[in-house]
Amino acid sequence: MGFLLLRTIDRLLREEKKRWEIKERNAFTKPGSLLKHQIQVRTFAQWDEKDPGFVEIDLVDHSGGEERGIFAQTLDVTDVFTGWTETIGVENKSQHHVFIGITEIKKQFPFPVLGIDSY
């Protein structure tokens, strides 16, 4: 009975699911070649910060390798000098959600965030 009910629900929602799919868009970040040569990038070994407050940020994808759909991300923020790390879940990689995540994480740090670097 349960199996038939699930098949019926899937059949009834098929068109609705199609409306919410992301079309022609890959969910994975791809490196950009144009700006890569124009923007100086520092690796962790090149940081020489003497004070806390300069952080690196990164988004961790939770799609399980699935390229289609909308998946949660984890925003990781690590202070270069102290190693203090805060994480927060964000709905997706949009500027809006990442900005909200950064704003919330800044409140959790025991010192002011002075600079943000991402790669």
Backbone atoms as SQL, in Angstrom:
CREATE TABLE atoms (id INTEGER PRIMARY KEY, chain TEXT, resi INTEGER, resn TEXT, atom TEXT, x REAL, y REAL, z REAL);
INSERT INTO atoms VALUES
  (1, 'A', 1, 'MET', 'N', 0.822, -1.203, 0.000),
  (2, 'A', 1, 'MET', 'CA', 0.000, 0.000, 0.000),
  (3, 'A', 1, 'MET', 'C', 0.861, 1.261, 0.000),
  (4, 'A', 2, 'GLY', 'N', 1.901, 1.292, 0.885),
  (5, 'A', 2, 'GLY', 'CA', 2.757, 2.467, 0.985),
  (6, 'A', 2, 'GLY', 'C', 3.489, 2.760, -0.311),
  (7, 'A', 3, 'PHE', 'N', 3.961, 1.699, -0.996),
  (8, 'A', 3, 'PHE', 'CA', 4.691, 1.864, -2.252),
  (9, 'A', 3, 'PHE', 'C', 3.797, 2.490, -3.321),
  (10, 'A', 4, 'LEU', 'N', 2.573, 2.013, -3.408),
  (11, 'A', 4, 'LEU', 'CA', 1.631, 2.559, -4.391),
  (12, 'A', 4, 'LEU', 'C', 1.303, 4.019, -4.085),
  (13, 'A', 5, 'LEU', 'N', 1.203, 4.344, -2.806),
  (14, 'A', 5, 'LEU', 'CA', 0.921, 5.722, -2.409),
  (15, 'A', 5, 'LEU', 'C', 2.079, 6.639, -2.823),
  (16, 'A', 6, 'LEU', 'N', 3.320, 6.193, -2.602),
  (17, 'A', 6, 'LEU', 'CA', 4.482, 6.995, -2.989),
  (18, 'A', 6, 'LEU', 'C', 4.537, 7.193, -4.498),
  (19, 'A', 7, 'ARG', 'N', 4.247, 6.152, -5.258),
  (20, 'A', 7, 'ARG', 'CA', 4.241, 6.284, -6.722),
  (21, 'A', 7, 'ARG', 'C', 3.164, 7.261, -7.174),
  (22, 'A', 8, 'THR', 'N', 2.021, 7.223, -6.520),
  (23, 'A', 8, 'THR', 'CA', 0.930, 8.139, -6.862),
  (24, 'A', 8, 'THR', 'C', 1.330, 9.579, -6.551),
  (25, 'A', 9, 'ILE', 'N', 1.937, 9.793, -5.398),
  (26, 'A', 9, 'ILE', 'CA', 2.381, 11.143, -5.023),
  (27, 'A', 9, 'ILE', 'C', 3.427, 11.638, -6.010),
  (28, 'A', 10, 'ASP', 'N', 4.413, 10.788, -6.347),
  (29, 'A', 10, 'ASP', 'CA', 5.443, 11.179, -7.319),
  (30, 'A', 10, 'ASP', 'C', 4.814, 11.542, -8.661),
  (31, 'A', 11, 'ARG', 'N', 3.858, 10.756, -9.100),
  (32, 'A', 11, 'ARG', 'CA', 3.211, 11.022, -10.395),
  (33, 'A', 11, 'ARG', 'C', 2.461, 12.355, -10.348),
  (34, 'A', 12, 'LEU', 'N', 1.749, 12.608, -9.240),
  (35, 'A', 12, 'LEU', 'CA', 0.972, 13.841, -9.130),
  (36, 'A', 12, 'LEU', 'C', 1.858, 15.085, -9.024),
  (37, 'A', 13, 'LEU', 'N', 3.044, 14.929, -8.452),
  (38, 'A', 13, 'LEU', 'CA', 3.937, 16.076, -8.261),
  (39, 'A', 13, 'LEU', 'C', 4.974, 16.227, -9.372),
  (40, 'A', 14, 'ARG', 'N', 4.971, 15.355, -10.355),
  (41, 'A', 14, 'ARG', 'CA', 5.987, 15.369, -11.411),
  (42, 'A', 14, 'ARG', 'C', 6.112, 16.741, -12.081),
  (43, 'A', 15, 'GLU', 'N', 5.013, 17.316, -12.485),
  (44, 'A', 15, 'GLU', 'CA', 5.047, 18.616, -13.175),
  (45, 'A', 15, 'GLU', 'C', 5.505, 19.729, -12.237),
  (46, 'A', 16, 'GLU', 'N', 5.067, 19.674, -10.988),
  (47, 'A', 16, 'GLU', 'CA', 5.473, 20.692, -10.012),
  (48, 'A', 16, 'GLU', 'C', 6.983, 20.624, -9.763),
  (49, 'A', 17, 'LYS', 'N', 7.523, 19.423, -9.656),
  (50, 'A', 17, 'LYS', 'CA', 8.965, 19.259, -9.450),
  (51, 'A', 17, 'LYS', 'C', 9.749, 19.849, -10.627),
  (52, 'A', 18, 'LYS', 'N', 9.257, 19.651, -11.837),
  (53, 'A', 18, 'LYS', 'CA', 9.931, 20.195, -13.024),
  (54, 'A', 18, 'LYS', 'C', 9.984, 21.717, -12.983),
  (55, 'A', 19, 'ARG', 'N', 8.934, 22.347, -12.464),
  (56, 'A', 19, 'ARG', 'CA', 8.909, 23.815, -12.377),
  (57, 'A', 19, 'ARG', 'C', 10.011, 24.344, -11.475),
  (58, 'A', 20, 'TRP', 'N', 10.406, 23.592, -10.457),
  (59, 'A', 20, 'TRP', 'CA', 11.369, 24.059, -9.471),
  (60, 'A', 20, 'TRP', 'C', 12.803, 23.636, -9.780),
  (61, 'A', 21, 'GLU', 'N', 13.024, 22.904, -10.847),
  (62, 'A', 21, 'GLU', 'CA', 14.382, 22.497, -11.210),
  (63, 'A', 21, 'GLU', 'C', 15.150, 23.692, -11.761),
  (64, 'A', 22, 'ILE', 'N', 16.431, 23.712, -11.480),
  (65, 'A', 22, 'ILE', 'CA', 17.298, 24.744, -12.048),
  (66, 'A', 22, 'ILE', 'C', 17.642, 24.317, -13.461),
  (67, 'A', 23, 'LYS', 'N', 17.411, 25.184, -14.397),
  (68, 'A', 23, 'LYS', 'CA', 17.628, 24.864, -15.802),
  (69, 'A', 23, 'LYS', 'C', 18.991, 25.386, -16.283),
  (70, 'A', 24, 'GLU', 'N', 19.702, 24.547, -16.994),
  (71, 'A', 24, 'GLU', 'CA', 20.946, 24.948, -17.650),
  (72, 'A', 24, 'GLU', 'C', 21.912, 25.658, -16.715),
  (73, 'A', 25, 'ARG', 'N', 22.045, 25.140, -15.517),
  (74, 'A', 25, 'ARG', 'CA', 22.949, 25.783, -14.581),
  (75, 'A', 25, 'ARG', 'C', 23.633, 24.710, -13.754),
  (76, 'A', 26, 'ASN', 'N', 24.936, 24.748, -13.743),
  (77, 'A', 26, 'ASN', 'CA', 25.688, 23.783, -12.968),
  (78, 'A', 26, 'ASN', 'C', 25.848, 24.314, -11.553),
  (79, 'A', 27, 'ALA', 'N', 25.586, 23.487, -10.560),
  (80, 'A', 27, 'ALA', 'CA', 25.633, 23.919, -9.165),
  (81, 'A', 27, 'ALA', 'C', 27.046, 24.023, -8.615),
  (82, 'A', 28, 'PHE', 'N', 28.035, 23.537, -9.365),
  (83, 'A', 28, 'PHE', 'CA', 29.392, 23.527, -8.848),
  (84, 'A', 28, 'PHE', 'C', 30.163, 24.767, -9.286),
  (85, 'A', 29, 'THR', 'N', 30.975, 25.286, -8.403),
  (86, 'A', 29, 'THR', 'CA', 31.786, 26.459, -8.697),
  (87, 'A', 29, 'THR', 'C', 32.895, 26.072, -9.661),
  (88, 'A', 30, 'LYS', 'N', 33.094, 26.890, -10.665),
  (89, 'A', 30, 'LYS', 'CA', 34.170, 26.650, -11.621),
  (90, 'A', 30, 'LYS', 'C', 35.165, 27.802, -11.531),
  (91, 'A', 31, 'PRO', 'N', 36.447, 27.500, -11.611),
  (92, 'A', 31, 'PRO', 'CA', 37.432, 28.580, -11.560),
  (93, 'A', 31, 'PRO', 'C', 37.320, 29.464, -12.791),
  (94, 'A', 32, 'GLY', 'N', 37.413, 30.765, -12.579),
  (95, 'A', 32, 'GLY', 'CA', 37.375, 31.705, -13.692),
  (96, 'A', 32, 'GLY', 'C', 38.782, 32.028, -14.159),
  (97, 'A', 33, 'SER', 'N', 39.019, 31.946, -15.444),
  (98, 'A', 33, 'SER', 'CA', 40.376, 32.178, -15.956),
  (99, 'A', 33, 'SER', 'C', 40.648, 33.661, -16.194),
  (100, 'A', 34, 'LEU', 'N', 39.616, 34.455, -16.483),
  (101, 'A', 34, 'LEU', 'CA', 39.820, 35.863, -16.798),
  (102, 'A', 34, 'LEU', 'C', 40.359, 36.637, -15.592),
  (103, 'A', 35, 'LEU', 'N', 39.694, 36.532, -14.461),
  (104, 'A', 35, 'LEU', 'CA', 40.099, 37.301, -13.294),
  (105, 'A', 35, 'LEU', 'C', 41.248, 36.666, -12.529),
  (106, 'A', 36, 'LYS', 'N', 41.473, 35.395, -12.738),
  (107, 'A', 36, 'LYS', 'CA', 42.503, 34.687, -11.987),
  (108, 'A', 36, 'LYS', 'C', 43.870, 35.341, -12.138),
  (109, 'A', 37, 'HIS', 'N', 44.156, 35.877, -13.309),
  (110, 'A', 37, 'HIS', 'CA', 45.456, 36.495, -13.568),
  (111, 'A', 37, 'HIS', 'C', 45.477, 37.980, -13.224),
  (112, 'A', 38, 'GLN', 'N', 44.324, 38.568, -12.933),
  (113, 'A', 38, 'GLN', 'CA', 44.246, 39.994, -12.647),
  (114, 'A', 38, 'GLN', 'C', 44.133, 40.302, -11.154),
  (115, 'A', 39, 'ILE', 'N', 43.776, 39.300, -10.354),
  (116, 'A', 39, 'ILE', 'CA', 43.581, 39.515, -8.920),
  (117, 'A', 39, 'ILE', 'C', 44.642, 38.732, -8.163),
  (118, 'A', 40, 'GLN', 'N', 45.375, 39.437, -7.313),
  (119, 'A', 40, 'GLN', 'CA', 46.386, 38.778, -6.508),
  (120, 'A', 40, 'GLN', 'C', 45.704, 37.892, -5.467),
  (121, 'A', 41, 'VAL', 'N', 46.134, 36.652, -5.398),
  (122, 'A', 41, 'VAL', 'CA', 45.572, 35.702, -4.458),
  (123, 'A', 41, 'VAL', 'C', 46.678, 35.254, -3.511),
  (124, 'A', 42, 'ARG', 'N', 46.372, 35.288, -2.220),
  (125, 'A', 42, 'ARG', 'CA', 47.339, 34.817, -1.237),
  (126, 'A', 42, 'ARG', 'C', 46.913, 33.436, -0.760),
  (127, 'A', 43, 'THR', 'N', 47.870, 32.531, -0.663),
  (128, 'A', 43, 'THR', 'CA', 47.579, 31.233, -0.083),
  (129, 'A', 43, 'THR', 'C', 47.778, 31.332, 1.416),
  (130, 'A', 44, 'PHE', 'N', 47.375, 30.289, 2.144),
  (131, 'A', 44, 'PHE', 'CA', 47.487, 30.304, 3.594),
  (132, 'A', 44, 'PHE', 'C', 48.932, 30.556, 4.032),
  (133, 'A', 45, 'ALA', 'N', 49.892, 29.991, 3.319),
  (134, 'A', 45, 'ALA', 'CA', 51.305, 30.143, 3.694),
  (135, 'A', 45, 'ALA', 'C', 51.789, 31.583, 3.527),
  (136, 'A', 46, 'GLN', 'N', 51.122, 32.377, 2.715),
  (137, 'A', 46, 'GLN', 'CA', 51.551, 33.751, 2.461),
  (138, 'A', 46, 'GLN', 'C', 50.941, 34.761, 3.431),
  (139, 'A', 47, 'TRP', 'N', 50.031, 34.336, 4.263),
  (140, 'A', 47, 'TRP', 'CA', 49.439, 35.239, 5.239),
  (141, 'A', 47, 'TRP', 'C', 50.471, 35.528, 6.315),
  (142, 'A', 48, 'ASP', 'N', 50.619, 36.779, 6.665),
  (143, 'A', 48, 'ASP', 'CA', 51.552, 37.165, 7.721),
  (144, 'A', 48, 'ASP', 'C', 50.842, 38.108, 8.679),
  (145, 'A', 49, 'GLU', 'N', 49.667, 37.716, 9.110),
  (146, 'A', 49, 'GLU', 'CA', 48.874, 38.570, 9.991),
  (147, 'A', 49, 'GLU', 'C', 49.394, 38.485, 11.424),
  (148, 'A', 50, 'LYS', 'N', 49.509, 39.620, 12.060),
  (149, 'A', 50, 'LYS', 'CA', 49.990, 39.696, 13.446),
  (150, 'A', 50, 'LYS', 'C', 48.866, 39.937, 14.434),
  (151, 'A', 51, 'ASP', 'N', 47.651, 40.142, 13.918),
  (152, 'A', 51, 'ASP', 'CA', 46.499, 40.421, 14.763),
  (153, 'A', 51, 'ASP', 'C', 45.310, 39.591, 14.293),
  (154, 'A', 52, 'PRO', 'N', 44.419, 39.255, 15.214),
  (155, 'A', 52, 'PRO', 'CA', 43.193, 38.551, 14.805),
  (156, 'A', 52, 'PRO', 'C', 42.248, 39.496, 14.064),
  (157, 'A', 53, 'GLY', 'N', 41.369, 38.913, 13.250),
  (158, 'A', 53, 'GLY', 'CA', 40.355, 39.701, 12.564),
  (159, 'A', 53, 'GLY', 'C', 40.381, 39.556, 11.055),
  (160, 'A', 54, 'PHE', 'N', 41.434, 38.952, 10.515),
  (161, 'A', 54, 'PHE', 'CA', 41.503, 38.720, 9.073),
  (162, 'A', 54, 'PHE', 'C', 41.151, 37.265, 8.822),
  (163, 'A', 55, 'VAL', 'N', 40.064, 37.043, 8.077),
  (164, 'A', 55, 'VAL', 'CA', 39.515, 35.703, 7.940),
  (165, 'A', 55, 'VAL', 'C', 39.516, 35.232, 6.495),
  (166, 'A', 56, 'GLU', 'N', 39.515, 33.920, 6.360),
  (167, 'A', 56, 'GLU', 'CA', 39.296, 33.278, 5.072),
  (168, 'A', 56, 'GLU', 'C', 37.930, 32.616, 5.127),
  (169, 'A', 57, 'ILE', 'N', 37.193, 32.676, 4.014),
  (170, 'A', 57, 'ILE', 'CA', 35.876, 32.044, 3.972),
  (171, 'A', 57, 'ILE', 'C', 35.831, 31.027, 2.848),
  (172, 'A', 58, 'ASP', 'N', 34.971, 30.034, 3.022),
  (173, 'A', 58, 'ASP', 'CA', 34.795, 29.001, 2.011),
  (174, 'A', 58, 'ASP', 'C', 33.390, 28.432, 2.146),
  (175, 'A', 59, 'LEU', 'N', 32.831, 27.989, 1.040),
  (176, 'A', 59, 'LEU', 'CA', 31.539, 27.316, 1.049),
  (177, 'A', 59, 'LEU', 'C', 31.761, 25.829, 0.805),
  (178, 'A', 60, 'VAL', 'N', 31.144, 25.004, 1.625),
  (179, 'A', 60, 'VAL', 'CA', 31.216, 23.556, 1.468),
  (180, 'A', 60, 'VAL', 'C', 29.883, 23.092, 0.905),
  (181, 'A', 61, 'ASP', 'N', 29.949, 22.405, -0.218),
  (182, 'A', 61, 'ASP', 'CA', 28.769, 21.949, -0.947),
  (183, 'A', 61, 'ASP', 'C', 28.240, 20.647, -0.335),
  (184, 'A', 62, 'HIS', 'N', 26.923, 20.546, -0.192),
  (185, 'A', 62, 'HIS', 'CA', 26.311, 19.338, 0.361),
  (186, 'A', 62, 'HIS', 'C', 25.367, 18.691, -0.641),
  (187, 'A', 63, 'SER', 'N', 25.787, 18.656, -1.903),
  (188, 'A', 63, 'SER', 'CA', 24.930, 18.092, -2.943),
  (189, 'A', 63, 'SER', 'C', 25.156, 16.601, -3.133),
  (190, 'A', 64, 'GLY', 'N', 26.212, 16.075, -2.531),
  (191, 'A', 64, 'GLY', 'CA', 26.506, 14.657, -2.712),
  (192, 'A', 64, 'GLY', 'C', 26.904, 14.325, -4.131),
  (193, 'A', 65, 'GLY', 'N', 27.404, 15.314, -4.861),
  (194, 'A', 65, 'GLY', 'CA', 27.826, 15.094, -6.241),
  (195, 'A', 65, 'GLY', 'C', 26.722, 15.295, -7.266),
  (196, 'A', 66, 'GLU', 'N', 25.530, 15.576, -6.819),
  (197, 'A', 66, 'GLU', 'CA', 24.399, 15.805, -7.725),
  (198, 'A', 66, 'GLU', 'C', 24.527, 17.199, -8.315),
  (199, 'A', 67, 'GLU', 'N', 24.462, 17.302, -9.628),
  (200, 'A', 67, 'GLU', 'CA', 24.635, 18.598, -10.280),
  (201, 'A', 67, 'GLU', 'C', 23.339, 19.378, -10.425),
  (202, 'A', 68, 'ARG', 'N', 22.207, 18.736, -10.345),
  (203, 'A', 68, 'ARG', 'CA', 20.930, 19.422, -10.537),
  (204, 'A', 68, 'ARG', 'C', 20.205, 19.545, -9.221),
  (205, 'A', 69, 'GLY', 'N', 19.610, 20.706, -8.994),
  (206, 'A', 69, 'GLY', 'CA', 18.826, 20.919, -7.791),
  (207, 'A', 69, 'GLY', 'C', 19.404, 22.012, -6.922),
  (208, 'A', 70, 'ILE', 'N', 18.758, 22.244, -5.824),
  (209, 'A', 70, 'ILE', 'CA', 19.181, 23.257, -4.862),
  (210, 'A', 70, 'ILE', 'C', 19.616, 22.524, -3.602),
  (211, 'A', 71, 'PHE', 'N', 20.824, 22.837, -3.125),
  (212, 'A', 71, 'PHE', 'CA', 21.373, 22.134, -1.981),
  (213, 'A', 71, 'PHE', 'C', 21.944, 23.123, -0.978),
  (214, 'A', 72, 'ALA', 'N', 21.884, 22.756, 0.277),
  (215, 'A', 72, 'ALA', 'CA', 22.435, 23.593, 1.338),
  (216, 'A', 72, 'ALA', 'C', 23.952, 23.667, 1.215),
  (217, 'A', 73, 'GLN', 'N', 24.505, 24.727, 1.744),
  (218, 'A', 73, 'GLN', 'CA', 25.945, 24.941, 1.794),
  (219, 'A', 73, 'GLN', 'C', 26.325, 25.228, 3.236),
  (220, 'A', 74, 'THR', 'N', 27.562, 24.936, 3.604),
  (221, 'A', 74, 'THR', 'CA', 28.084, 25.358, 4.893),
  (222, 'A', 74, 'THR', 'C', 29.105, 26.444, 4.635),
  (223, 'A', 75, 'LEU', 'N', 28.924, 27.593, 5.268),
  (224, 'A', 75, 'LEU', 'CA', 29.875, 28.700, 5.171),
  (225, 'A', 75, 'LEU', 'C', 30.869, 28.539, 6.314),
  (226, 'A', 76, 'ASP', 'N', 32.148, 28.349, 5.976),
  (227, 'A', 76, 'ASP', 'CA', 33.220, 28.220, 6.969),
  (228, 'A', 76, 'ASP', 'C', 34.019, 29.509, 6.979),
  (229, 'A', 77, 'VAL', 'N', 34.241, 30.064, 8.165),
  (230, 'A', 77, 'VAL', 'CA', 35.009, 31.304, 8.312),
  (231, 'A', 77, 'VAL', 'C', 36.096, 31.040, 9.355),
  (232, 'A', 78, 'THR', 'N', 37.372, 31.204, 8.938),
  (233, 'A', 78, 'THR', 'CA', 38.498, 30.915, 9.829),
  (234, 'A', 78, 'THR', 'C', 39.397, 32.131, 9.945),
  (235, 'A', 79, 'ASP', 'N', 39.693, 32.532, 11.187),
  (236, 'A', 79, 'ASP', 'CA', 40.630, 33.620, 11.437),
  (237, 'A', 79, 'ASP', 'C', 42.041, 33.099, 11.179),
  (238, 'A', 80, 'VAL', 'N', 42.804, 33.824, 10.379),
  (239, 'A', 80, 'VAL', 'CA', 44.136, 33.378, 9.971),
  (240, 'A', 80, 'VAL', 'C', 45.111, 33.362, 11.145),
  (241, 'A', 81, 'PHE', 'N', 45.061, 34.361, 12.003),
  (242, 'A', 81, 'PHE', 'CA', 46.023, 34.477, 13.101),
  (243, 'A', 81, 'PHE', 'C', 45.755, 33.468, 14.215),
  (244, 'A', 82, 'THR', 'N', 44.497, 33.343, 14.637),
  (245, 'A', 82, 'THR', 'CA', 44.182, 32.490, 15.785),
  (246, 'A', 82, 'THR', 'C', 43.716, 31.094, 15.403),
  (247, 'A', 83, 'GLY', 'N', 43.225, 30.938, 14.172),
  (248, 'A', 83, 'GLY', 'CA', 42.640, 29.664, 13.772),
  (249, 'A', 83, 'GLY', 'C', 41.203, 29.489, 14.222),
  (250, 'A', 84, 'TRP', 'N', 40.658, 30.521, 14.878),
  (251, 'A', 84, 'TRP', 'CA', 39.262, 30.464, 15.336),
  (252, 'A', 84, 'TRP', 'C', 38.364, 30.239, 14.125),
  (253, 'A', 85, 'THR', 'N', 37.480, 29.264, 14.209),
  (254, 'A', 85, 'THR', 'CA', 36.617, 28.921, 13.081),
  (255, 'A', 85, 'THR', 'C', 35.164, 28.903, 13.515),
  (256, 'A', 86, 'GLU', 'N', 34.327, 29.492, 12.703),
  (257, 'A', 86, 'GLU', 'CA', 32.879, 29.443, 12.893),
  (258, 'A', 86, 'GLU', 'C', 32.267, 28.923, 11.596),
  (259, 'A', 87, 'THR', 'N', 31.195, 28.162, 11.720),
  (260, 'A', 87, 'THR', 'CA', 30.481, 27.670, 10.536),
  (261, 'A', 87, 'THR', 'C', 28.997, 27.941, 10.703),
  (262, 'A', 88, 'ILE', 'N', 28.332, 28.070, 9.567),
  (263, 'A', 88, 'ILE', 'CA', 26.877, 28.283, 9.573),
  (264, 'A', 88, 'ILE', 'C', 26.319, 27.725, 8.267),
  (265, 'A', 89, 'GLY', 'N', 25.156, 27.150, 8.344),
  (266, 'A', 89, 'GLY', 'CA', 24.495, 26.653, 7.145),
  (267, 'A', 89, 'GLY', 'C', 23.822, 27.788, 6.397),
  (268, 'A', 90, 'VAL', 'N', 23.956, 27.777, 5.073),
  (269, 'A', 90, 'VAL', 'CA', 23.260, 28.759, 4.236),
  (270, 'A', 90, 'VAL', 'C', 22.433, 27.999, 3.207),
  (271, 'A', 91, 'GLU', 'N', 21.341, 28.616, 2.804),
  (272, 'A', 91, 'GLU', 'CA', 20.381, 27.944, 1.930),
  (273, 'A', 91, 'GLU', 'C', 20.976, 27.562, 0.570),
  (274, 'A', 92, 'ASN', 'N', 21.779, 28.448, 0.017),
  (275, 'A', 92, 'ASN', 'CA', 22.448, 28.161, -1.256),
  (276, 'A', 92, 'ASN', 'C', 23.596, 29.151, -1.426),
  (277, 'A', 93, 'LYS', 'N', 24.235, 29.145, -2.607),
  (278, 'A', 93, 'LYS', 'CA', 25.418, 29.975, -2.831),
  (279, 'A', 93, 'LYS', 'C', 25.106, 31.399, -3.269),
  (280, 'A', 94, 'SER', 'N', 23.877, 31.803, -3.235),
  (281, 'A', 94, 'SER', 'CA', 23.533, 33.147, -3.705),
  (282, 'A', 94, 'SER', 'C', 24.179, 34.209, -2.821),
  (283, 'A', 95, 'GLN', 'N', 24.452, 35.356, -3.416),
  (284, 'A', 95, 'GLN', 'CA', 25.051, 36.476, -2.684),
  (285, 'A', 95, 'GLN', 'C', 24.199, 36.827, -1.465),
  (286, 'A', 96, 'HIS', 'N', 22.904, 36.806, -1.624),
  (287, 'A', 96, 'HIS', 'CA', 21.989, 37.149, -0.547),
  (288, 'A', 96, 'HIS', 'C', 22.195, 36.249, 0.674),
  (289, 'A', 97, 'HIS', 'N', 22.173, 34.942, 0.460),
  (290, 'A', 97, 'HIS', 'CA', 22.277, 34.003, 1.579),
  (291, 'A', 97, 'HIS', 'C', 23.677, 33.993, 2.189),
  (292, 'A', 98, 'VAL', 'N', 24.707, 34.121, 1.356),
  (293, 'A', 98, 'VAL', 'CA', 26.077, 34.152, 1.878),
  (294, 'A', 98, 'VAL', 'C', 26.288, 35.417, 2.710),
  (295, 'A', 99, 'PHE', 'N', 25.761, 36.543, 2.247),
  (296, 'A', 99, 'PHE', 'CA', 25.883, 37.794, 3.006),
  (297, 'A', 99, 'PHE', 'C', 25.224, 37.668, 4.381),
  (298, 'A', 100, 'ILE', 'N', 24.039, 37.080, 4.411),
  (299, 'A', 100, 'ILE', 'CA', 23.355, 36.871, 5.691),
  (300, 'A', 100, 'ILE', 'C', 24.209, 35.971, 6.586),
  (301, 'A', 101, 'GLY', 'N', 24.786, 34.912, 6.011),
  (302, 'A', 101, 'GLY', 'CA', 25.636, 34.014, 6.781),
  (303, 'A', 101, 'GLY', 'C', 26.852, 34.719, 7.357),
  (304, 'A', 102, 'ILE', 'N', 27.510, 35.544, 6.549),
  (305, 'A', 102, 'ILE', 'CA', 28.679, 36.293, 7.029),
  (306, 'A', 102, 'ILE', 'C', 28.277, 37.247, 8.141),
  (307, 'A', 103, 'THR', 'N', 27.152, 37.920, 7.972),
  (308, 'A', 103, 'THR', 'CA', 26.672, 38.857, 8.990),
  (309, 'A', 103, 'THR', 'C', 26.434, 38.141, 10.318),
  (310, 'A', 104, 'GLU', 'N', 25.840, 36.956, 10.269),
  (311, 'A', 104, 'GLU', 'CA', 25.583, 36.192, 11.491),
  (312, 'A', 104, 'GLU', 'C', 26.882, 35.683, 12.114),
  (313, 'A', 105, 'ILE', 'N', 27.796, 35.199, 11.298),
  (314, 'A', 105, 'ILE', 'CA', 29.063, 34.667, 11.818),
  (315, 'A', 105, 'ILE', 'C', 29.891, 35.769, 12.460),
  (316, 'A', 106, 'LYS', 'N', 29.873, 36.981, 11.886),
  (317, 'A', 106, 'LYS', 'CA', 30.640, 38.082, 12.482),
  (318, 'A', 106, 'LYS', 'C', 30.216, 38.337, 13.927),
  (319, 'A', 107, 'LYS', 'N', 28.950, 38.104, 14.244),
  (320, 'A', 107, 'LYS', 'CA', 28.449, 38.286, 15.605),
  (321, 'A', 107, 'LYS', 'C', 29.012, 37.231, 16.560),
  (322, 'A', 108, 'GLN', 'N', 29.418, 36.077, 16.026),
  (323, 'A', 108, 'GLN', 'CA', 29.889, 34.979, 16.862),
  (324, 'A', 108, 'GLN', 'C', 31.384, 35.068, 17.177),
  (325, 'A', 109, 'PHE', 'N', 32.130, 35.844, 16.405),
  (326, 'A', 109, 'PHE', 'CA', 33.574, 35.965, 16.648),
  (327, 'A', 109, 'PHE', 'C', 33.827, 36.783, 17.912),
  (328, 'A', 110, 'PRO', 'N', 34.861, 36.418, 18.702),
  (329, 'A', 110, 'PRO', 'CA', 35.157, 37.149, 19.934),
  (330, 'A', 110, 'PRO', 'C', 35.939, 38.438, 19.682),
  (331, 'A', 111, 'PHE', 'N', 36.198, 38.764, 18.429),
  (332, 'A', 111, 'PHE', 'CA', 36.910, 39.980, 18.049),
  (333, 'A', 111, 'PHE', 'C', 36.316, 40.456, 16.730),
  (334, 'A', 112, 'PRO', 'N', 36.508, 41.724, 16.379),
  (335, 'A', 112, 'PRO', 'CA', 35.921, 42.227, 15.129),
  (336, 'A', 112, 'PRO', 'C', 36.592, 41.619, 13.903),
  (337, 'A', 113, 'VAL', 'N', 35.792, 41.349, 12.881),
  (338, 'A', 113, 'VAL', 'CA', 36.325, 40.869, 11.602),
  (339, 'A', 113, 'VAL', 'C', 36.774, 42.095, 10.814),
  (340, 'A', 114, 'LEU', 'N', 38.082, 42.150, 10.504),
  (341, 'A', 114, 'LEU', 'CA', 38.675, 43.326, 9.848),
  (342, 'A', 114, 'LEU', 'C', 38.822, 43.150, 8.335),
  (343, 'A', 115, 'GLY', 'N', 38.942, 41.913, 7.897),
  (344, 'A', 115, 'GLY', 'CA', 39.128, 41.653, 6.484),
  (345, 'A', 115, 'GLY', 'C', 38.693, 40.233, 6.139),
  (346, 'A', 116, 'ILE', 'N', 38.173, 40.075, 4.914),
  (347, 'A', 116, 'ILE', 'CA', 37.689, 38.777, 4.460),
  (348, 'A', 116, 'ILE', 'C', 38.380, 38.435, 3.150),
  (349, 'A', 117, 'ASP', 'N', 38.889, 37.208, 3.081),
  (350, 'A', 117, 'ASP', 'CA', 39.509, 36.713, 1.854),
  (351, 'A', 117, 'ASP', 'C', 38.839, 35.398, 1.485),
  (352, 'A', 118, 'SER', 'N', 38.532, 35.241, 0.224),
  (353, 'A', 118, 'SER', 'CA', 37.969, 33.969, -0.249),
  (354, 'A', 118, 'SER', 'C', 38.673, 33.600, -1.540),
  (355, 'A', 119, 'TYR', 'N', 38.739, 32.336, -1.797),
  (356, 'A', 119, 'TYR', 'CA', 39.351, 31.888, -3.049),
  (357, 'A', 119, 'TYR', 'C', 38.477, 30.850, -3.668);
